[in-house]
Amino acid sequence: MRPALDTSREAADLQENILRHRTAADRLRMAADMSEFARKLTRAGIRSSAPAASEAEIDREMLRRMYGFHKK
């Protein structure tokens, strides 16, 4: 695995070793948790930039950002 530009080779090797010893279920749970965190962070960003937006408007903006849906 190639490390990110801001990650040292040693840190990337350690992370890879840790993940390699996790079960598939653990790795899947970690991915789901990160995805949920990203969705919450995105919703918070939308709410911050448009505090008067309804939940439906936030949902539409989430879909646009996640999947590239555009209004027609």
C-alpha positions, -999 to +999 in steps of 0.1 A: +000+000+000+014+034-010+011+060+019-006+093+014+017+122+008+014+134+044+020+100+059+055+086+066+064+051+053+067+039+089+033+051+099+017+036+067+034+003+074+021+003+110-014+011+099-013-016+072+000-042+098-028-032+122-055-035+095-041-068+082-047-084+116-083-072+119-111-095+109-131-088+078-161-079+100-140-054+119-128-038+087-163-036+073-175-021+106-147+005+104-157+014+069-193+018+078-184+039+108-162+062+086-190+065+060-215+074+087-191+100+101-186+115+066-224+118+061-228+135+095-200+159+088-214+167+054-249+173+068-234+196+095-216+215+068-247+219+047-267+230+078-239+255+087-239+271+052-277+271+050-292+272+085-327+278+072-327+247+050-354+221+056-345+185+061-358+178+026-335+204+012-306+190+031-314+155+019-315+168-017-281+185-012-267+153+003-278+134-028-263+160-051-230+159-033-228+121-029-242+111-063-240+141-085-278+145-089-288+178-104-321+196-104-340+194-137 
